[in-house]
Amino acid sequence: MELIKRPRRLRSTPGLRKMVRETRIDASSLVYPMFVMDGESRVDEIKALPGQYRYTVDMVDPKMEELLDVGVSSIMLFGIPDHKDEMGSQAYAEDGIIQRATSYIKNKYPEMFVITDVCLCEYTSHGHCGVVCKCGSRHDVDNDKTLDLLQRAAVSQVLAGSDMVAPSDMMDGRVAAIRSALDHNGFTDTPIMSYAVKYASSFYGPFREAAGSAPSFGDRRSYQMDFHNRREGIKEALLDVEEGADIIMVKPCMSYLDMIRDVYERTDIPVAAYSVSGEYAMVKAAASQGWIDEKNIMCEMAVSAFRAGASIYETYYAKELAECIREGRIG
Ligand code: PBG
């Protein structure tokens, strides 16, 4: 009889399965995205993100403690100002919401690694990620005018205590611009995590509700990437590496695992994957109907990102995932 090859042999016991596991994950790889808003004594639930909230700075403590307790020691902050204007001035105001939140958290919880999102869309009245200009008969975002404001935003965040800046605007040349601004201000050791491979995606819907940042006209397709393109994503990643990015992010995650793998293979810096608001919302919605097992699905999604090549995983499920790792469900 011909010999049957038996891959099942290595699946026979839990111990053996764990021993031969190819992907290992740890809570130190998780980043929790968090919304902070102007005002006082308020915690508002985000409708399309059940279990996720916007916090005023004075209300963040329980969340910080909860995260640190389970071993999640990285957060990504998004600021939501009361006042929005054409130029997104609160993004680079010394006493802006993200600056105040960063400085509060870093002072009180120095062990928390605070990453700050560098973009203008949460701060502009029109909701675009940069300065809007009229190019002939159509409105567009002026790339080079925006760079100047992004530099100011990044420097002001680091002055407030940010450990790492994460530009998510998708302007050309912004990594180099931010690197040089940080260096000029003496912040040569502050890394840049660039959202280099960021697609124009409907998966960001719930985030835009949370941040009030849906564009009031047009869409983001003149700066975020067309989701039909793969090689262009590699081009974006390589350019950002050249410009000095320390980490490359791919976003969204679940529909873009090919891009995580490509960037992992084509660059030699860490790859981060951001499982965005729409991914979380879909799981929550189906789970609330009893149609899927929330914990198992969330674990499977997370492991797939690491298997594809990510070493950092940003998710609204960071705390729950850390608990699953602790329980030995995954890891
Ligand atoms: C832009 C930004 C967005 C997200 C992160 N940074 C929204 C957008 O590009 O419209 C989306 C994240 C999510 O959906 O969870 N500052």
py3Dmol code that shows the C-alpha trace and the ligand (Angstrom):
import py3Dmol

protein = """\
ATOM      1  CA  MET A   1       0.000   0.000   0.000  1.00  0.00           C
ATOM      2  CA  GLU A   2       1.236   3.453  -0.822  1.00  0.00           C
ATOM      3  CA  LEU A   3       2.337   5.405   2.221  1.00  0.00           C
ATOM      4  CA  ILE A   4      -0.214   8.017   3.269  1.00  0.00           C
ATOM      5  CA  LYS A   5       1.382  11.301   4.258  1.00  0.00           C
ATOM      6  CA  ARG A   6      -0.147  12.294   7.574  1.00  0.00           C
ATOM      7  CA  PRO A   7      -0.082  16.029   8.420  1.00  0.00           C
ATOM      8  CA  ARG A   8      -2.767  15.243  11.004  1.00  0.00           C
ATOM      9  CA  ARG A   9      -0.098  13.615  13.176  1.00  0.00           C
ATOM     10  CA  LEU A  10       1.006  17.060  14.385  1.00  0.00           C
ATOM     11  CA  ARG A  11      -2.550  18.046  15.210  1.00  0.00           C
ATOM     12  CA  SER A  12      -3.284  15.217  17.565  1.00  0.00           C
ATOM     13  CA  THR A  13      -3.026  16.927  20.959  1.00  0.00           C
ATOM     14  CA  PRO A  14      -3.371  20.488  22.227  1.00  0.00           C
ATOM     15  CA  GLY A  15       0.237  20.459  23.450  1.00  0.00           C
ATOM     16  CA  LEU A  16       1.604  19.364  20.116  1.00  0.00           C
ATOM     17  CA  ARG A  17      -0.542  21.814  18.208  1.00  0.00           C
ATOM     18  CA  LYS A  18       0.748  24.589  20.379  1.00  0.00           C
ATOM     19  CA  MET A  19       4.355  23.456  19.998  1.00  0.00           C
ATOM     20  CA  VAL A  20       4.274  23.641  16.209  1.00  0.00           C
ATOM     21  CA  ARG A  21       2.369  26.893  16.013  1.00  0.00           C
ATOM     22  CA  GLU A  22       3.827  29.198  13.379  1.00  0.00           C
ATOM     23  CA  THR A  23       2.308  32.444  14.587  1.00  0.00           C
ATOM     24  CA  ARG A  24       2.678  33.671  18.143  1.00  0.00           C
ATOM     25  CA  ILE A  25       1.060  36.759  19.471  1.00  0.00           C
ATOM     26  CA  ASP A  26       1.484  38.754  22.572  1.00  0.00           C
ATOM     27  CA  ALA A  27      -0.401  41.674  24.138  1.00  0.00           C
ATOM     28  CA  SER A  28       2.640  43.892  23.616  1.00  0.00           C
ATOM     29  CA  SER A  29       1.858  43.861  19.883  1.00  0.00           C
ATOM     30  CA  LEU A  30      -1.599  45.335  20.341  1.00  0.00           C
ATOM     31  CA  VAL A  31      -2.570  48.978  19.915  1.00  0.00           C
ATOM     32  CA  TYR A  32      -5.898  50.333  21.099  1.00  0.00           C
ATOM     33  CA  PRO A  33      -7.425  53.243  19.110  1.00  0.00           C
ATOM     34  CA  MET A  34      -9.078  55.774  21.347  1.00  0.00           C
ATOM     35  CA  PHE A  35     -11.121  58.948  20.799  1.00  0.00           C
ATOM     36  CA  VAL A  36     -10.663  61.950  23.041  1.00  0.00           C
ATOM     37  CA  MET A  37     -12.883  65.028  22.846  1.00  0.00           C
ATOM     38  CA  ASP A  38     -13.069  68.553  24.174  1.00  0.00           C
ATOM     39  CA  GLY A  39     -15.301  69.182  27.171  1.00  0.00           C
ATOM     40  CA  GLU A  40     -15.638  67.798  30.648  1.00  0.00           C
ATOM     41  CA  SER A  41     -17.100  64.803  32.450  1.00  0.00           C
ATOM     42  CA  ARG A  42     -18.401  63.110  29.354  1.00  0.00           C
ATOM     43  CA  VAL A  43     -18.135  59.611  27.988  1.00  0.00           C
ATOM     44  CA  ASP A  44     -20.278  59.152  24.865  1.00  0.00           C
ATOM     45  CA  GLU A  45     -20.871  55.798  23.291  1.00  0.00           C
ATOM     46  CA  ILE A  46     -20.280  55.683  19.547  1.00  0.00           C
ATOM     47  CA  LYS A  47     -23.457  54.263  18.034  1.00  0.00           C
ATOM     48  CA  ALA A  48     -21.851  52.355  15.186  1.00  0.00           C
ATOM     49  CA  LEU A  49     -19.109  51.008  17.479  1.00  0.00           C
ATOM     50  CA  PRO A  50     -20.920  49.365  20.397  1.00  0.00           C
ATOM     51  CA  GLY A  51     -18.642  49.285  23.441  1.00  0.00           C
ATOM     52  CA  GLN A  52     -16.442  52.123  22.135  1.00  0.00           C
ATOM     53  CA  TYR A  53     -16.605  55.657  23.486  1.00  0.00           C
ATOM     54  CA  ARG A  54     -15.408  59.218  23.096  1.00  0.00           C
ATOM     55  CA  TYR A  55     -13.840  60.475  26.304  1.00  0.00           C
ATOM     56  CA  THR A  56     -13.177  63.904  27.701  1.00  0.00           C
ATOM     57  CA  VAL A  57      -9.662  64.043  29.136  1.00  0.00           C
ATOM     58  CA  ASP A  58     -10.851  63.920  32.752  1.00  0.00           C
ATOM     59  CA  MET A  59     -12.670  60.633  32.075  1.00  0.00           C
ATOM     60  CA  VAL A  60      -9.904  58.494  30.575  1.00  0.00           C
ATOM     61  CA  ASP A  61      -8.526  56.995  33.792  1.00  0.00           C
ATOM     62  CA  PRO A  62     -10.665  53.854  34.093  1.00  0.00           C
ATOM     63  CA  LYS A  63      -9.888  52.966  30.478  1.00  0.00           C
ATOM     64  CA  MET A  64      -6.145  53.435  30.978  1.00  0.00           C
ATOM     65  CA  GLU A  65      -6.192  51.212  34.040  1.00  0.00           C
ATOM     66  CA  GLU A  66      -8.299  48.568  32.336  1.00  0.00           C
ATOM     67  CA  LEU A  67      -5.881  48.405  29.384  1.00  0.00           C
ATOM     68  CA  LEU A  68      -2.710  48.341  31.460  1.00  0.00           C
ATOM     69  CA  ASP A  69      -4.233  45.648  33.685  1.00  0.00           C
ATOM     70  CA  VAL A  70      -4.504  43.218  30.787  1.00  0.00           C
ATOM     71  CA  GLY A  71      -1.127  44.170  29.333  1.00  0.00           C
ATOM     72  CA  VAL A  72      -2.191  46.525  26.555  1.00  0.00           C
ATOM     73  CA  SER A  73       0.314  49.340  26.881  1.00  0.00           C
ATOM     74  CA  SER A  74      -0.048  51.139  23.540  1.00  0.00           C
ATOM     75  CA  ILE A  75      -2.837  53.439  22.456  1.00  0.00           C
ATOM     76  CA  MET A  76      -3.447  55.506  19.364  1.00  0.00           C
ATOM     77  CA  LEU A  77      -5.161  58.799  20.123  1.00  0.00           C
ATOM     78  CA  PHE A  78      -7.611  60.589  17.841  1.00  0.00           C
ATOM     79  CA  GLY A  79      -8.651  64.089  18.868  1.00  0.00           C
ATOM     80  CA  ILE A  80     -12.143  65.447  18.358  1.00  0.00           C
ATOM     81  CA  PRO A  81     -12.228  69.206  18.899  1.00  0.00           C
ATOM     82  CA  ASP A  82     -15.343  71.292  19.565  1.00  0.00           C
ATOM     83  CA  HIS A  83     -14.122  73.873  17.139  1.00  0.00           C
ATOM     84  CA  LYS A  84     -13.436  72.856  13.552  1.00  0.00           C
ATOM     85  CA  ASP A  85     -12.294  75.286  10.864  1.00  0.00           C
ATOM     86  CA  GLU A  86     -11.032  75.392   7.274  1.00  0.00           C
ATOM     87  CA  MET A  87      -7.409  74.963   8.266  1.00  0.00           C
ATOM     88  CA  GLY A  88      -7.925  72.439  11.070  1.00  0.00           C
ATOM     89  CA  SER A  89      -6.195  74.764  13.504  1.00  0.00           C
ATOM     90  CA  GLN A  90      -6.970  72.660  16.567  1.00  0.00           C
ATOM     91  CA  ALA A  91      -4.763  69.899  15.147  1.00  0.00           C
ATOM     92  CA  TYR A  92      -1.684  71.970  15.916  1.00  0.00           C
ATOM     93  CA  ALA A  93      -2.894  74.159  18.787  1.00  0.00           C
ATOM     94  CA  GLU A  94      -0.666  73.906  21.823  1.00  0.00           C
ATOM     95  CA  ASP A  95      -3.718  73.375  24.027  1.00  0.00           C
ATOM     96  CA  GLY A  96      -5.626  71.301  21.475  1.00  0.00           C
ATOM     97  CA  ILE A  97      -7.518  68.223  22.579  1.00  0.00           C
ATOM     98  CA  ILE A  98      -4.962  65.680  21.406  1.00  0.00           C
ATOM     99  CA  GLN A  99      -2.093  67.646  22.966  1.00  0.00           C
ATOM    100  CA  ARG A 100      -3.917  67.908  26.306  1.00  0.00           C
ATOM    101  CA  ALA A 101      -4.927  64.257  26.306  1.00  0.00           C
ATOM    102  CA  THR A 102      -1.400  63.150  25.436  1.00  0.00           C
ATOM    103  CA  SER A 103       0.189  65.203  28.138  1.00  0.00           C
ATOM    104  CA  TYR A 104      -2.363  64.069  30.739  1.00  0.00           C
ATOM    105  CA  ILE A 105      -1.921  60.401  29.912  1.00  0.00           C
ATOM    106  CA  LYS A 106       1.881  60.528  29.678  1.00  0.00           C
ATOM    107  CA  ASN A 107       2.143  62.311  33.006  1.00  0.00           C
ATOM    108  CA  LYS A 108      -0.159  59.964  34.832  1.00  0.00           C
ATOM    109  CA  TYR A 109       0.656  56.696  33.039  1.00  0.00           C
ATOM    110  CA  PRO A 110       4.242  56.975  31.802  1.00  0.00           C
ATOM    111  CA  GLU A 111       4.243  53.260  31.001  1.00  0.00           C
ATOM    112  CA  MET A 112       1.530  53.787  28.388  1.00  0.00           C
ATOM    113  CA  PHE A 113       3.051  54.187  24.909  1.00  0.00           C
ATOM    114  CA  VAL A 114       1.061  56.968  23.277  1.00  0.00           C
ATOM    115  CA  ILE A 115       0.866  57.126  19.499  1.00  0.00           C
ATOM    116  CA  THR A 116      -0.844  60.159  18.019  1.00  0.00           C
ATOM    117  CA  ASP A 117      -2.703  60.264  14.723  1.00  0.00           C
ATOM    118  CA  VAL A 118      -1.439  63.077  12.515  1.00  0.00           C
ATOM    119  CA  CYS A 119      -4.178  64.200  10.157  1.00  0.00           C
ATOM    120  CA  LEU A 120      -6.467  67.164   9.678  1.00  0.00           C
ATOM    121  CA  CYS A 121      -9.807  65.503   8.937  1.00  0.00           C
ATOM    122  CA  GLU A 122     -10.985  65.386  12.535  1.00  0.00           C
ATOM    123  CA  TYR A 123     -10.201  69.116  12.822  1.00  0.00           C
ATOM    124  CA  THR A 124     -11.386  70.632   9.539  1.00  0.00           C
ATOM    125  CA  SER A 125     -14.881  72.014   8.998  1.00  0.00           C
ATOM    126  CA  HIS A 126     -15.037  70.344   5.558  1.00  0.00           C
ATOM    127  CA  GLY A 127     -13.785  66.980   6.868  1.00  0.00           C
ATOM    128  CA  HIS A 128     -10.949  66.591   4.367  1.00  0.00           C
ATOM    129  CA  CYS A 129      -7.488  65.502   5.468  1.00  0.00           C
ATOM    130  CA  GLY A 130      -5.784  68.675   4.286  1.00  0.00           C
ATOM    131  CA  VAL A 131      -6.162  72.221   3.027  1.00  0.00           C
ATOM    132  CA  VAL A 132      -8.897  72.478   0.411  1.00  0.00           C
ATOM    133  CA  CYS A 133      -8.109  74.514  -2.695  1.00  0.00           C
ATOM    134  CA  LYS A 134      -9.847  75.255  -5.929  1.00  0.00           C
ATOM    135  CA  CYS A 135      -7.995  73.694  -8.823  1.00  0.00           C
ATOM    136  CA  GLY A 136      -9.719  75.037 -11.934  1.00  0.00           C
ATOM    137  CA  SER A 137     -13.372  74.228 -11.501  1.00  0.00           C
ATOM    138  CA  ARG A 138     -12.984  71.511  -8.905  1.00  0.00           C
ATOM    139  CA  HIS A 139     -12.072  71.423  -5.257  1.00  0.00           C
ATOM    140  CA  ASP A 140      -9.111  69.369  -4.200  1.00  0.00           C
ATOM    141  CA  VAL A 141      -6.723  68.998  -1.275  1.00  0.00           C
ATOM    142  CA  ASP A 142      -3.531  71.008  -1.722  1.00  0.00           C
ATOM    143  CA  ASN A 143      -0.718  68.605  -1.012  1.00  0.00           C
ATOM    144  CA  ASP A 144       2.135  70.965  -0.251  1.00  0.00           C
ATOM    145  CA  LYS A 145       0.167  73.484   1.791  1.00  0.00           C
ATOM    146  CA  THR A 146      -1.039  70.588   3.906  1.00  0.00           C
ATOM    147  CA  LEU A 147       2.504  69.385   4.628  1.00  0.00           C
ATOM    148  CA  ASP A 148       3.253  72.511   6.560  1.00  0.00           C
ATOM    149  CA  LEU A 149       0.265  71.971   8.858  1.00  0.00           C
ATOM    150  CA  LEU A 150       1.061  68.291   9.341  1.00  0.00           C
ATOM    151  CA  GLN A 151       4.558  69.235  10.440  1.00  0.00           C
ATOM    152  CA  ARG A 152       3.113  71.609  12.991  1.00  0.00           C
ATOM    153  CA  ALA A 153       0.641  69.005  14.226  1.00  0.00           C
ATOM    154  CA  ALA A 154       3.342  66.362  14.643  1.00  0.00           C
ATOM    155  CA  VAL A 155       5.743  68.676  16.473  1.00  0.00           C
ATOM    156  CA  SER A 156       3.018  69.927  18.815  1.00  0.00           C
ATOM    157  CA  GLN A 157       2.024  66.355  19.650  1.00  0.00           C
ATOM    158  CA  VAL A 158       5.575  65.321  20.450  1.00  0.00           C
ATOM    159  CA  LEU A 159       6.053  68.453  22.545  1.00  0.00           C
ATOM    160  CA  ALA A 160       2.997  67.315  24.499  1.00  0.00           C
ATOM    161  CA  GLY A 161       4.615  63.932  25.106  1.00  0.00           C
ATOM    162  CA  SER A 162       3.610  61.709  22.187  1.00  0.00           C
ATOM    163  CA  ASP A 163       5.905  58.668  21.875  1.00  0.00           C
ATOM    164  CA  MET A 164       5.301  58.087  18.181  1.00  0.00           C
ATOM    165  CA  VAL A 165       3.462  59.962  15.449  1.00  0.00           C
ATOM    166  CA  ALA A 166       1.284  58.252  12.879  1.00  0.00           C
ATOM    167  CA  PRO A 167       0.455  60.316   9.788  1.00  0.00           C
ATOM    168  CA  SER A 168      -2.768  59.040   8.212  1.00  0.00           C
ATOM    169  CA  ASP A 169      -3.479  61.839   5.740  1.00  0.00           C
ATOM    170  CA  MET A 170      -1.901  60.248   2.627  1.00  0.00           C
ATOM    171  CA  MET A 171      -0.298  63.466   1.323  1.00  0.00           C
ATOM    172  CA  ASP A 172       2.816  62.879  -0.777  1.00  0.00           C
ATOM    173  CA  GLY A 173       6.071  63.673   0.973  1.00  0.00           C
ATOM    174  CA  ARG A 174       4.627  63.949   4.450  1.00  0.00           C
ATOM    175  CA  VAL A 175       6.915  61.410   6.065  1.00  0.00           C
ATOM    176  CA  ALA A 176      10.013  63.317   4.944  1.00  0.00           C
ATOM    177  CA  ALA A 177       8.408  66.615   5.960  1.00  0.00           C
ATOM    178  CA  ILE A 178       7.464  65.347   9.418  1.00  0.00           C
ATOM    179  CA  ARG A 179      10.859  63.653   9.898  1.00  0.00           C
ATOM    180  CA  SER A 180      12.680  66.867   9.149  1.00  0.00           C
ATOM    181  CA  ALA A 181      10.391  68.948  11.393  1.00  0.00           C
ATOM    182  CA  LEU A 182      10.860  66.522  14.279  1.00  0.00           C
ATOM    183  CA  ASP A 183      14.628  66.444  13.769  1.00  0.00           C
ATOM    184  CA  HIS A 184      14.831  70.235  13.668  1.00  0.00           C
ATOM    185  CA  ASN A 185      13.076  70.355  16.991  1.00  0.00           C
ATOM    186  CA  GLY A 186      15.466  67.892  18.546  1.00  0.00           C
ATOM    187  CA  PHE A 187      13.101  64.894  18.396  1.00  0.00           C
ATOM    188  CA  THR A 188      15.465  62.695  16.439  1.00  0.00           C
ATOM    189  CA  ASP A 189      14.474  59.625  18.455  1.00  0.00           C
ATOM    190  CA  THR A 190      10.725  59.869  17.944  1.00  0.00           C
ATOM    191  CA  PRO A 191       9.619  57.238  15.434  1.00  0.00           C
ATOM    192  CA  ILE A 192       7.117  57.688  12.624  1.00  0.00           C
ATOM    193  CA  MET A 193       4.565  54.992  11.938  1.00  0.00           C
ATOM    194  CA  SER A 194       3.307  55.821   8.481  1.00  0.00           C
ATOM    195  CA  TYR A 195      -0.098  54.780   7.243  1.00  0.00           C
ATOM    196  CA  ALA A 196       1.609  54.240   3.901  1.00  0.00           C
ATOM    197  CA  VAL A 197      -0.798  51.737   2.435  1.00  0.00           C
ATOM    198  CA  LYS A 198      -4.134  53.313   3.191  1.00  0.00           C
ATOM    199  CA  TYR A 199      -7.018  52.631   0.901  1.00  0.00           C
ATOM    200  CA  ALA A 200     -10.064  54.796   0.204  1.00  0.00           C
ATOM    201  CA  SER A 201     -12.387  52.478   2.069  1.00  0.00           C
ATOM    202  CA  SER A 202     -15.974  52.244   3.184  1.00  0.00           C
ATOM    203  CA  PHE A 203     -14.708  50.322   6.196  1.00  0.00           C
ATOM    204  CA  TYR A 204     -13.958  53.711   7.839  1.00  0.00           C
ATOM    205  CA  GLY A 205     -17.681  54.589   8.060  1.00  0.00           C
ATOM    206  CA  PRO A 206     -18.143  54.198  11.826  1.00  0.00           C
ATOM    207  CA  PHE A 207     -14.906  56.091  12.541  1.00  0.00           C
ATOM    208  CA  ARG A 208     -16.201  59.059  10.606  1.00  0.00           C
ATOM    209  CA  GLU A 209     -19.359  59.028  12.692  1.00  0.00           C
ATOM    210  CA  ALA A 210     -17.188  58.892  15.826  1.00  0.00           C
ATOM    211  CA  ALA A 211     -14.927  61.744  14.745  1.00  0.00           C
ATOM    212  CA  GLY A 212     -17.517  63.759  12.812  1.00  0.00           C
ATOM    213  CA  SER A 213     -15.007  63.660   9.974  1.00  0.00           C
ATOM    214  CA  ALA A 214     -17.015  62.551   6.940  1.00  0.00           C
ATOM    215  CA  PRO A 215     -16.068  64.881   4.057  1.00  0.00           C
ATOM    216  CA  SER A 216     -18.817  67.447   3.542  1.00  0.00           C
ATOM    217  CA  PHE A 217     -18.283  67.276  -0.236  1.00  0.00           C
ATOM    218  CA  GLY A 218     -16.554  64.814  -2.520  1.00  0.00           C
ATOM    219  CA  ASP A 219     -14.609  61.895  -1.118  1.00  0.00           C
ATOM    220  CA  ARG A 220     -11.017  60.961  -0.310  1.00  0.00           C
ATOM    221  CA  ARG A 221     -10.171  59.171  -3.532  1.00  0.00           C
ATOM    222  CA  SER A 222      -7.755  61.842  -4.749  1.00  0.00           C
ATOM    223  CA  TYR A 223      -5.437  61.028  -1.848  1.00  0.00           C
ATOM    224  CA  GLN A 224      -6.283  57.607  -0.413  1.00  0.00           C
ATOM    225  CA  MET A 225      -5.538  54.585  -2.585  1.00  0.00           C
ATOM    226  CA  ASP A 226      -7.769  52.831  -5.089  1.00  0.00           C
ATOM    227  CA  PHE A 227      -8.523  49.378  -3.695  1.00  0.00           C
ATOM    228  CA  HIS A 228      -8.015  47.752  -7.084  1.00  0.00           C
ATOM    229  CA  ASN A 229      -4.275  48.374  -6.791  1.00  0.00           C
ATOM    230  CA  ARG A 230      -1.627  46.215  -5.253  1.00  0.00           C
ATOM    231  CA  ARG A 231       1.677  47.316  -6.798  1.00  0.00           C
ATOM    232  CA  GLU A 232       0.840  50.906  -6.005  1.00  0.00           C
ATOM    233  CA  GLY A 233       0.694  49.937  -2.337  1.00  0.00           C
ATOM    234  CA  ILE A 234       4.231  48.617  -2.551  1.00  0.00           C
ATOM    235  CA  LYS A 235       5.293  51.858  -4.216  1.00  0.00           C
ATOM    236  CA  GLU A 236       3.748  53.885  -1.381  1.00  0.00           C
ATOM    237  CA  ALA A 237       5.466  51.710   1.228  1.00  0.00           C
ATOM    238  CA  LEU A 238       8.874  51.919  -0.422  1.00  0.00           C
ATOM    239  CA  LEU A 239       8.622  55.691  -0.808  1.00  0.00           C
ATOM    240  CA  ASP A 240       7.800  56.069   2.858  1.00  0.00           C
ATOM    241  CA  VAL A 241      10.720  53.860   3.846  1.00  0.00           C
ATOM    242  CA  GLU A 242      12.980  56.097   1.757  1.00  0.00           C
ATOM    243  CA  GLU A 243      11.508  59.165   3.442  1.00  0.00           C
ATOM    244  CA  GLY A 244      12.340  57.778   6.851  1.00  0.00           C
ATOM    245  CA  ALA A 245       9.287  55.883   8.076  1.00  0.00           C
ATOM    246  CA  ASP A 246      10.134  53.522  10.947  1.00  0.00           C
ATOM    247  CA  ILE A 247       6.993  51.387  10.711  1.00  0.00           C
ATOM    248  CA  ILE A 248       4.617  50.932   7.794  1.00  0.00           C
ATOM    249  CA  MET A 249       0.937  50.534   8.385  1.00  0.00           C
ATOM    250  CA  VAL A 250      -1.553  48.781   6.144  1.00  0.00           C
ATOM    251  CA  LYS A 251      -5.189  49.752   6.499  1.00  0.00           C
ATOM    252  CA  PRO A 252      -7.885  48.381   6.528  1.00  0.00           C
ATOM    253  CA  CYS A 253      -6.800  44.908   7.529  1.00  0.00           C
ATOM    254  CA  MET A 254      -9.044  41.974   6.756  1.00  0.00           C
ATOM    255  CA  SER A 255      -9.604  42.733   3.070  1.00  0.00           C
ATOM    256  CA  TYR A 256      -5.957  43.734   2.611  1.00  0.00           C
ATOM    257  CA  LEU A 257      -3.960  40.814   3.965  1.00  0.00           C
ATOM    258  CA  ASP A 258      -2.195  40.542   0.607  1.00  0.00           C
ATOM    259  CA  MET A 259      -0.804  44.025   1.172  1.00  0.00           C
ATOM    260  CA  ILE A 260       0.462  43.132   4.643  1.00  0.00           C
ATOM    261  CA  ARG A 261       2.344  40.211   3.117  1.00  0.00           C
ATOM    262  CA  ASP A 262       3.693  42.326   0.241  1.00  0.00           C
ATOM    263  CA  VAL A 263       4.974  45.072   2.495  1.00  0.00           C
ATOM    264  CA  TYR A 264       6.462  42.487   4.843  1.00  0.00           C
ATOM    265  CA  GLU A 265       8.368  40.894   1.984  1.00  0.00           C
ATOM    266  CA  ARG A 266       9.419  44.054   0.197  1.00  0.00           C
ATOM    267  CA  THR A 267      10.612  46.149   3.149  1.00  0.00           C
ATOM    268  CA  ASP A 268      12.784  45.467   6.164  1.00  0.00           C
ATOM    269  CA  ILE A 269      10.855  47.442   8.761  1.00  0.00           C
ATOM    270  CA  PRO A 270       7.962  46.343  10.994  1.00  0.00           C
ATOM    271  CA  VAL A 271       4.501  46.200   9.466  1.00  0.00           C
ATOM    272  CA  ALA A 272       1.449  47.312  11.401  1.00  0.00           C
ATOM    273  CA  ALA A 273      -2.094  46.325  10.500  1.00  0.00           C
ATOM    274  CA  TYR A 274      -5.121  48.391  11.489  1.00  0.00           C
ATOM    275  CA  SER A 275      -8.357  46.491  11.791  1.00  0.00           C
ATOM    276  CA  VAL A 276     -10.601  49.490  11.307  1.00  0.00           C
ATOM    277  CA  SER A 277     -13.957  50.588  12.633  1.00  0.00           C
ATOM    278  CA  GLY A 278     -16.056  48.883   9.957  1.00  0.00           C
ATOM    279  CA  GLU A 279     -14.421  45.548  10.655  1.00  0.00           C
ATOM    280  CA  TYR A 280     -15.237  45.834  14.346  1.00  0.00           C
ATOM    281  CA  ALA A 281     -18.774  47.034  13.602  1.00  0.00           C
ATOM    282  CA  MET A 282     -19.491  44.077  11.327  1.00  0.00           C
ATOM    283  CA  VAL A 283     -18.380  41.567  13.925  1.00  0.00           C
ATOM    284  CA  LYS A 284     -20.380  43.310  16.652  1.00  0.00           C
ATOM    285  CA  ALA A 285     -23.491  43.453  14.498  1.00  0.00           C
ATOM    286  CA  ALA A 286     -23.401  39.797  13.495  1.00  0.00           C
ATOM    287  CA  ALA A 287     -22.533  38.722  17.042  1.00  0.00           C
ATOM    288  CA  SER A 288     -25.437  40.687  18.498  1.00  0.00           C
ATOM    289  CA  GLN A 289     -27.754  38.628  16.290  1.00  0.00           C
ATOM    290  CA  GLY A 290     -26.171  35.426  17.533  1.00  0.00           C
ATOM    291  CA  TRP A 291     -24.973  34.622  14.017  1.00  0.00           C
ATOM    292  CA  ILE A 292     -21.269  34.297  14.806  1.00  0.00           C
ATOM    293  CA  ASP A 293     -19.111  33.646  17.846  1.00  0.00           C
ATOM    294  CA  GLU A 294     -17.634  37.067  18.581  1.00  0.00           C
ATOM    295  CA  LYS A 295     -14.572  35.925  20.530  1.00  0.00           C
ATOM    296  CA  ASN A 296     -13.563  33.244  18.069  1.00  0.00           C
ATOM    297  CA  ILE A 297     -14.023  35.509  15.060  1.00  0.00           C
ATOM    298  CA  MET A 298     -12.060  38.321  16.687  1.00  0.00           C
ATOM    299  CA  CYS A 299      -9.206  35.912  17.499  1.00  0.00           C
ATOM    300  CA  GLU A 300      -9.158  34.457  14.014  1.00  0.00           C
ATOM    301  CA  MET A 301      -9.061  37.910  12.431  1.00  0.00           C
ATOM    302  CA  ALA A 302      -6.188  38.986  14.669  1.00  0.00           C
ATOM    303  CA  VAL A 303      -4.104  35.895  14.023  1.00  0.00           C
ATOM    304  CA  SER A 304      -4.611  36.261  10.269  1.00  0.00           C
ATOM    305  CA  ALA A 305      -2.990  39.700  10.366  1.00  0.00           C
ATOM    306  CA  PHE A 306       0.054  38.369  12.196  1.00  0.00           C
ATOM    307  CA  ARG A 307       0.223  35.339   9.926  1.00  0.00           C
ATOM    308  CA  ALA A 308       0.243  37.689   6.930  1.00  0.00           C
ATOM    309  CA  GLY A 309       3.293  39.456   8.353  1.00  0.00           C
ATOM    310  CA  ALA A 310       2.154  42.146  10.774  1.00  0.00           C
ATOM    311  CA  SER A 311       4.022  42.542  14.024  1.00  0.00           C
ATOM    312  CA  ILE A 312       1.719  45.259  15.342  1.00  0.00           C
ATOM    313  CA  TYR A 313      -2.064  44.994  15.343  1.00  0.00           C
ATOM    314  CA  GLU A 314      -4.313  47.935  16.020  1.00  0.00           C
ATOM    315  CA  THR A 315      -7.846  47.042  16.992  1.00  0.00           C
ATOM    316  CA  TYR A 316     -10.866  48.196  18.974  1.00  0.00           C
ATOM    317  CA  TYR A 317     -10.764  44.676  20.423  1.00  0.00           C
ATOM    318  CA  ALA A 318      -7.298  45.144  21.976  1.00  0.00           C
ATOM    319  CA  LYS A 319      -8.435  44.546  25.541  1.00  0.00           C
ATOM    320  CA  GLU A 320     -10.584  41.508  24.720  1.00  0.00           C
ATOM    321  CA  LEU A 321      -7.769  40.028  22.622  1.00  0.00           C
ATOM    322  CA  ALA A 322      -5.291  40.487  25.437  1.00  0.00           C
ATOM    323  CA  GLU A 323      -7.708  38.579  27.675  1.00  0.00           C
ATOM    324  CA  CYS A 324      -7.925  35.771  25.118  1.00  0.00           C
ATOM    325  CA  ILE A 325      -4.143  35.599  24.965  1.00  0.00           C
ATOM    326  CA  ARG A 326      -4.017  35.439  28.736  1.00  0.00           C
ATOM    327  CA  GLU A 327      -6.600  32.637  28.794  1.00  0.00           C
ATOM    328  CA  GLY A 328      -4.537  30.729  26.230  1.00  0.00           C
ATOM    329  CA  ARG A 329      -7.295  30.783  23.607  1.00  0.00           C
ATOM    330  CA  ILE A 330      -4.756  32.183  21.129  1.00  0.00           C
ATOM    331  CA  GLY A 331      -1.131  33.169  21.311  1.00  0.00           C
TER     332      GLY A 331
END
"""
ligand_1 = """\
16
PBG
C -7.884 59.757 9.212
C -8.170 58.394 9.745
C -9.295 57.622 9.483
C -9.132 56.444 10.207
C -7.957 56.543 10.903
N -7.359 57.753 10.597
C -10.494 57.911 8.703
C -10.440 58.267 7.286
O -9.424 58.191 6.617
O -11.505 58.682 6.827
C -10.111 55.321 10.208
C -9.934 54.313 11.299
C -11.096 53.424 11.519
O -12.013 53.313 10.669
O -11.121 52.771 12.564
N -7.439 60.611 10.186
"""
view = py3Dmol.view(width=600, height=400)
view.addModel(protein, "pdb")
view.setStyle({"model": 0}, {"cartoon": {"style": "trace"}})
view.addModel(ligand_1, "xyz")
view.setStyle({"model": 1}, {"stick": {}})
view.zoomTo()
view.show()
